[in-house]
């Protein structure tokens, strides 16, 4: 089990000023976020045995918008068998596989941190072309600042697996991908092979997280989207979740949980979020409900999805208007603050825990309440109304 993972955690609302910054490669939602202290070194293992022995001082990465973040407060206990006071999120003895971690700032990374803070062992699947960069960054201690958990320990990633969730098994991989130099040196990276590798290495898992999406034509209006572009978005962003659950569910312990990430464009018009991505997110949410029934009845596994608000990430910046979407959320959401990746991670930890044992088939909104709004209150139409504003503290 993860030696540096904190044995249990409380979800506490702690007000502090942070600056969020997100980076992402192929993985993460199509919108798709740390503390200063000297940290001890922790061993990171991957398929190539990663170890980090570099002490560090964490520095904050600044962006223009300052926010108040809700972070996870981990509470250390001398004995894993000793009950924690209050109402803790306790994932000690659980093992999680997070598909879609390729850097240290996206939602996938934040979910991994929250699960680790609650005591879970962390396994990750990284897109094959990003694997070398990710593992190199881990070895060099580049992510050490981001690995720090609330109790001062470092998140340990027990193993990193190469993964391309677009392909179910080796027979699905076309010749040009097999010959692609970005895949050279990696093996057993289709969904079926990764599930088999995890079974051989660890036997079983308790938590499955789908944190990946890709729409090659996302910047195109739907009317201009090609059939191939549309189907590629569906394949990478929604069917990949079906495939992951299909292949991992035989090794998931009863009572386990599966979580994916969606976006409000599944049910509302977001101009500029094209290429079939809105359709893919709608499919993902529909599949969540169907899979909740099937996985619940057959395997006693819960299936939920988190509809996360806009976050600054490389993928989102590539679309070109993420800053506008964040500004829009700040102006119109009931909670006028910038969303942090940690808040999404904490919601995932709750959904993965026994505290959410009766929650399945749900779309859980973590977006400062923007989903509840019917109009944009920053419109000039409402200038004469006394619209409440956030009071600065």
N, C-alpha and C positions, 0 to 999 in steps of 0.2 A: 504493500500500500504506500501511498505517497508520504514520505517521511516528513516533509515540511508542511503538509496540509494541516490547517488548524482544526482540532477535533470539535467541531460544532460551532455554530454562530448564532447571534441574535440579530434580527433585523431592527436597527435603531435609526431613527431620523436624526442625523447629525448635520448641523448647518455649518458649512465652511465654504470658502471661496476657492474654486479650482479653475483650471483652464483645460478644456477638452480638445483633443486633436485625434483624428482618426485617419488611419491609412488602411488600404485594402488592396489585394491583388485581384485574382479571379473570384475569390470567395466573398461572402458576406451578403447581406440583403442589398438589393439594388438601391436602397437608401441606406446603402445599407441602407475614449472617447476618449496626479498621483500624488504625495506626502514626502517630506524630506527627512531622511534618517539613514544612518549607516546600516546596511543589511548584511547578514551572514551569507556565505556562499552555499549553494545547494546544488546537488547533482541532478542534471537533466539527462535522461537517456532517450535515445531514439534508435532507429534501425542501425545507426552508425555509432552508437554510444556517445552521446553528447555529454560533456561535463563543463561546468562553468566555475572558475575559481577566481573571479574578479570582483573584489569589493567595490562598492559604489556609494555615491551620494546622489540621491534622486533630485532632479531639477524639474520644475514645472515647465510644460510646453505651452506657450501662450498662443492664443488666438484672440481676435478682436472682442469676442463676447464673453463676459464673465458670468458665471452661473453658480447657483447654490445646488449642490449635489447631495443626494441621499446615498450614503455609503453603507456597506455591510460592516457591522461591528462584530468581530470574531471574539469569542470568549474561551480562553484556554482552560482546560480542566486537567487535573492530575491523573485522573483515571477515565478511560473511555467508557467504563461501565457505570460511572457515577452520573446520576441524572443532572441535567442542567437546570438552573432556576429559570422561572419565567416560561415563555413559550418559544423555545429555540427552533431554528431550522437545523436539523441534525442529519447530515448525510454520511456520517462515519460508517465505514464498511461498505459503502456504495462505490461503484465504478462507472464512470461516464465516458462515452465516446462522442467527441464534438467534431462534426464534419464541417470544414470550412474555416479553419484557422490558418492564415498565411502571414500574419503580422501581429503586432502587439496592441492594436488600437481599435479593431472592429468589434462588433457585437459578439462574435464568436469568442474572441479573447476575453471579453468582459464576462461572458457567461462562464467560461472556464474558471476564471478567478473567483467568482462567487460560489461556484460549486466546490472549488478547492477550499475556500474559506470555511465552508460548511462541513468539510472533512472528506469529500469525495476524492477518489483517485482519478486522475485525468489522463485520458488518451485522446489524441487528436489525429484528424485526417487532413492532409495538406495537398492542395492541387499540385500535381507532379511538376509542372514547369516552375513552380515557386518553391519547391522543396529545398533545393540547395541553398537558396538565399535565406530561407527561414531557419534551417538547421545551422547555417553558418552564423547567423545573427545570435542564435541561442548559445553556440559554443563561445563566441567572442564576448558574451555578456552584454550584448547590445540591448537586450530586453530586460535586464536585471531590474531596472527602475520600475518597469511596468509589472514585473512579477511580484512585487512586494504586496503582501496581504496586510489587512488591517492590524494584525498583531505583531507586525514587523518581520515575520518569516517570509520566505519566498515560495511562490507557487512552484510545485514540481510537476513537470510533464513526464509521466512515466515512459511513454513511447510515442513517437511520431510515425504515422503511416502515410506513404504516398497514396493519393486517391484522386481519381477522376470519376465523379459520380454521373457523368454522362453515359458511361459504358457499364452495362450490367455484368458482363463476363467477357473473357478474352475473344470469343468469336464475334463480339460486337465491334471490336476495334478495327478500323480500316487500315489498310496498308500504309497510307501516308502518315497516319499518326504513329504507327509502330516504327516507322523510319525517321520520325521527327527527332532531331538531336536533343530537343528539350526533354524527351522521354528516355533518352539513353541513360543506362545505368540504373534505372528503376524497374522493378518488377512487381507483380501481384498487386496492381493498383486499381483494378476494376472493383465494383461494389461487392460482387460475390467473393472475389479473392481477398479483399480486405476483411470482410466478415469472417472468412475462414481463418485468416491469420490471427485475428483477435481471439477467436475460439481456441486456436492452438496455443496462443501465448498466455491467455488469462482464463479461458473457460467460459466466462459469462460477463455480461454487463447489466447495469440497472437503469441507466439513463442514456438516451440517444438524442443528440441535438443536431438539427439540420440548419446550418447557418451559411448557406451558399445560394448564389443566384447569378445568372448571366443572361443578358439580352444583347446579342451582337448588333441589333438595329434599334436599340432603346431610344436613340435620339430622333428616330423617324416617326412621323405621325402614323397611326394605324393604317390609314388608307394607302400609305406609301410603303408599308412593310411587306416584304416578300414572304412567300410561303415558307421558304427555308428559314428565314429570320424569325418568323412567328413560331414555328415548330421548335427551333433551337432554344428560344426563350422558355417554352413550355417544358422541354426536355431537361434543361439545366436547372430551372427554377422551381418546378413543381413535381414532375414525374421522378426526379432524383430523390425526393422525399419518400415517395411510394416505394421506390427500389431499395433505398436504405432500410426502411422499416421491414420490408419483405424479407430481406436477407439477414438482418440483425435480430429480428424478433425470435427466431429459434434459440438464440443464445441470451435472450433477455430474461431475467428472473421475474417471476410473477409479482405483480404489484409495482412494476417498473413504470417509467414515464418516458414519453417521447415529445420533443418540443421543436417547432420550426419557427421561422420568422417571416412575417408578411408585412404588408403596407396598405394604407388606407386607399390607395389607387385601385384596390380590388373592388371597391364599392362606390367610389367617388371619382369624378373626372379630374385628373391632374394633367393639364396640358404639358406636353414635353416628356411625359413618362410613357413612351410609346414602344414600338417594336414588338408588341405582344406581351410586354411585361405586366401591364395591368391585368390582362387575361390570365397570365401565369399565376399571379397572386390570387385572383378569384378562384382559379382551379385548386390552388393550394389550400385555401380555406374550405372549399367544398370537400376536398379529399380529407381534410382534418376531421370533418364530421363523420364521413363514411368509415374512415379508418378507426375512429374512436369506437364505433359500434363493432366492427369486425375484430379489432385487436383486443377490445374489452371482453367480448364474448368468448373468443377463442383462447386468449393468452393472459387475460387480466392485466393488460397494459393500457395506460392512459395516454391519450393523444391530444395535445393542445397546440395552439399557435399564438405567438405574440405579435400584435400589430404595433410595430415600433415607429416612433416619429422620425423626422429627418435628422440626420447626423452628418457632420463633416467627415467625409472619407474620400479616398482616391477615386473609388467607383462613382460616388455621387458627384464629385467635382468634374469628372469626365463628361457627365451629362451637361454641365454648364450652368445650372441655376440653383445649386444647393443653398447658396447663401440667401437667395431670395425666398426659398421655402422655409428656411430657418427664421428669417425675418418675419415672414407671414405668420408662422406659428407663434412667435413672440408677441405679435400684435393682436392675434385673434384667439389663441387658446385660453381657456379658463385660468390656467397656471402660467403666468408670464415669466418664464425662465427657459433657458436652453436645456434641452434634454441631454443627459449624459449616458454613456454606454453602461456605466455602473448600475443605473436605475433599471435598465433592461436585464442586466445580469442578475440583479437581486430578484426581479420578478420570475426569472427562469429558475432560480434556486428554490423559491417558494413552490412553483409548479412541480418541481421534481421531488419535493419533500412529501412526507406523510401528512403535513398540514393541508395539502391540496388533494387528499385521497379521494374526494368525491367530485373532483373537477375533471371533466374530460369532454372532448368535442367542442371546446370553447375557443373563441377568439378573444384574447385578453389585450386590451388597449393600454399601451404604455407610451403615451404621446402628449402628456400634460393636458389631456382632455380635448384635444383638437377635434377628435372624431365626433364629439357631441354637438359641434357647432353647425348651424344651418346656413349662416351667412358670415361674411367677413366683416367684422365690426369696425375695421379700419377704413371702410368705404366712406367716401364723402357724403353719401346718402344719410349716414348716421351722425353727421356733425352736430346736429341740433339736439341729439339725445345725450343724456347724462350717462355715458358708458363708464362703468367702474374701471379704474386703472389700478395696476399693482402699486402698492405703497412701498417705496424704497426704504429699507431699514438703515 
